[in-house]
């Protein structure tokens, strides 16, 4: 029984997930994150489970894997997995929605603080010997808009309390109880856009959220506002964001995710008021270890114990 893993961070800090798989009689095949279908094919006929990061799990791959029972996303977003195709073949697709919530929330806040205080500009100027006198903006006491108040968005809201921020939220499925308990106000997306000093995105990429922040919506933001995207690249129209930042429509933006990844260059990278990072928000030792353990647990439940695994994304 083979398990193919194309997540480079699987068991990076702790080998116990690998040990658990081997103890259950699995053979683990580690392949690069960008391995093409041709590299996967020699193993697919005997594969019962996959652990993937960004591998495109499509009909062509599934057709070559007749014994595949489960695909585990080593993370949260499953937009690289064809849920209809897996559902049609009776293959479970699972994710790990809460194991890295603290890491991603911390990172979102770090981007917010860095953008507001122009930390990267200050570091670059100081290293160059300029001793820059940078007058930036406050985070404390400002209004934070959270788009997607799920596992990660809720953690961002909790952190905002320490900064005495007013927190607005928009979610297609609002958790009114959490909002009431923690002083979060659910509002329309238009109102959130217009009133927030900082907007953080924590929503999956779906037909509803693709290009959610385009030129028209960005123009509704305050000219002093910052947009932080640690969700998925397609939620923000990158060309429209570039134009808005270039023209001073908003003060700044940051993104850990892009429509195409990895990227060696992008027009946004040329802008001083844009902070790019390389899809690393969830990469901490604690988060990575927890995600790996959860993926292995899901595989054992499905393949060895013949049980329905948790966190199924394509209800069968």
N, C-alpha and C positions, 0 to 999 in steps of 0.2 A: 504494500500500500504506500503510494508515494504522496508526499505533500510538497507542492511547489511553492516556494516563497520568493517573491520579487520585491520585498520591502527591505531596503538596505539597513534599516534601523532595527529590524527584528532581532531580539536577544542581544542587542549591542552592549548592554551593561550587565546582563545577567543571563547565564546560560541555562537556567532552570527551565524555561519554556522548551528549549531543544531537548533537554534531558527527559521531560515529560513525554514528548512525542516519541522519542526513541524507546522509552520504557513501554509504550503502548504498541510497539511493533511497526511504527511508521518509518519510512525512509524519507529523509528531508533532502530536497533538491533546492539549493540556493542559486538563484540566477540574478543577473543585474536588473535594476529597476527598469531600464530601457530595453530589455531583451525582446527581440521581435518574435513573432509567432513561429518563425523557422527554428529559433533556439528552444522554444517551448515544446514544439511538436514531438521530438523524440521521447519525451516523458509523459505526454498527455494521455496516452492510451491506458497507462497504469495509475493515473493520478486520481485520488479520491477527494482531495481537498487542496485549496489554494489560499495562500496568504498574500495579498497584493497591496501595493501602495497606489501606483498610478497606471498599472498595466491595463490596457483596454481589454476588458472581458466581453467579447462580442460573439455573435453567432458562429463565426468562423472558428474561433478558439473552442467554443463549446462543442461544435460538431466533431472536433478531434479528441474530445475528452468524454467518451461514453460512460465512464464510471464515476465521473465527478459528482460529488454529493453536496459540497458546500464551498462557497467562496467567502473568505473572511477579509473584510477591509481592515487593514492595519491603520485604523484611524476612524474618521467620521464620514466624510462625504463619499457617496457612492455613484457620482455622476459619470465615472469611467466604467461602470458596469451596466450592461444591458439587462435591466430588471425584467423586462417582458420576455426576453429570450431565456433567461434563467428560470423564470416562473413556468414557461411553457415546457421546460425539460424537467421540472420538479427539483431544481437545484436551489438549496437555501443560499441566501445572501445575507450576511450579518455585518454589523459594524460595532465599534466600541465608542458610544457617544459621550461617555462621561469620564473616561480614564485620563484624558489630557485637558479637562476643562480648566483646571487651575493654571496649568502652564500657558494655555492660550489666552486666558483672561489676564494673567500677569503681563504677557507680551503685548496685548492690546493696550494695556495701560502704559507700558513702557514707550510704545510708539506715540501715544497721546502726549505724554510728558515730554518726550524728545522733540516732537513737532512744536509744541507750545513754547518750550524754552530754547528751541533752536540749538539743541545740544551738539548735533553733528557739525553744524556751522562753527560753533564755539571751539570744538575740538580741533577742527581743521585749521582754523585761524590761529589758534594758540600754538599748534605744532609748527605752523609756518613762521612763527615769530611776530605775528601781527598784534597780539594781545587785544583781541576785539572787544569792544564795549557793546554788547548785544542787549538791546531792550526788547524783551519778549512779552508773553502774555501769561496770565494766571490760568491754572486749572481749578484751584480751590474756589468753591462757591459758584462755579459756572453751571450751565445746563448741558447735560449729557443725553443724547438721543441714542437708544439702542434698538437696532433693527434686527429682530430675531431674539426673543427672550427665552431661549432654550437653556440647555445645560451651561453653555459658555456665557451666553448673554446674562444669565442670572448671576454668575460669578463676577462679571464686570459691574453689575449693579451693586453688589455687596461691597466691592472695593470702592466704588464711587461714594459710598456713605462716609468713608474715612476722609474724603476731600470735601465734605459738606456740599455735594453737588445735588442739584435738582435733576431727577432722572425721569425722562420720558421714554416710552417704549412703544414699538409697533410689532405685532406678531399676528400671523394669520390664525393662530390658535392660542389666544391669550390665556395665561395662567393668572386669573383674577385673584386667587388666594395669595399667591406669592407677592403679587403687586401690592395688595392691601397690607400684608405683613411687613413689607420692606419699603414702603413709601414710594413705590413706582407708579407713575400715572400712564395708563394706556391712552394713546391718542391716535388720530389718523396719521398716515405717513406724511401727508402734506403739512400738517401742523408740526410734527416732529422736525421735518426738514427746515421749516421756517424759523423755529424757536431755538434750536440747539446750537450751542457753541462748539460742541464736538459730537460727531456721529460715528458710532462704531457698528460694523456690519458683522452679523453672526448668523446668517441665514443660509440654507443650502441653495445650490444652483438648480432651479427648476424653470419650467416655462414661465411661471409667474414672476420669478426674481431675475431672470436674465435681463441685463441692461436696466435693472431697476433704478440705478443712478446714472442717468444719461444727461445730456446737455440741459434739457428742460428742468429736470429735478435739481441738478447742481445749481442752476441759476436761482432757485428758490431758497438756497442756503444763505446764511449771513455772509457778508464779504469777509468777516473776521473768523469764519468757521473753519474747522479742520475735519477731514473725512478719513477714517481709518478702516481698511478692509483686511480682515483676517479670515474671511469666509471662503469665497471662491472668486477667481478673477472675473468671470463672466457677469457677476452681479453689478460691476461698474463698467461702463463703456470707457475703455482706456483712451480712445481718441478724443472723446468729449472731455474727459478729465484733463488731458494734456492741454487742450485749448483753454479750459477754464483756469487752470493754474498759470498758464502763460499770460493770460489776459487779466489776472488778478480778480477773477470772479469770486474765488474763495482764497483764504490765506494759505492753506497748505493741505497736504494729504500724505498718507502713508499706506503701503500695501505689502503684505507678505505673500500675496497670491496674484497670479496673472493668468490671462486667457491661455497663453502658451507657456509651458515650462519644460526644461529650464531655459533661461534667457541669457544671452551674452551681451545683448544691447537692447535698448528700447528708448524711444524719444523721451519718455518720462524720466529716464535716468539722468538726463541733461539738466533737469530743473533743480534749483537749490531748495525750493519749497516742497519737494517730494522726497520721501524716505522709502526706498525699496529694500526689502529683505527677501531672502531666498526660501520661502515656504518653510520656516523653521519654528513657527509659533508653538507647536506642540512638542518640540524636541528638547525635553529634559530627561535626565536619567530616570526619575520617578515615573513620569508619564509613559516613556517608551517601555519600561519594564512592565507596567500595569497593562498596557495594550497587548503586549506579547502574551502575557499570561491569559488574558481574556480570550484571545484568538485561539489558543491551544485548548482552552476549556470548551469553547464552542465546537471545535473539531472533534474532541473526544466525546462530547455529548451526542453529536450527530452520527459519527461513524462507528464508534465503539459501543455506546450505550443505546443507540437507536432512539434517541430522544429528540424532541424538537428543541433546537438551540434558542438561546435568548437573543433579543435585538434583531429579529428578522426584518429585513427591509423590503422583501418581496413576498408578501403573505401568500402562502401556498394553500 
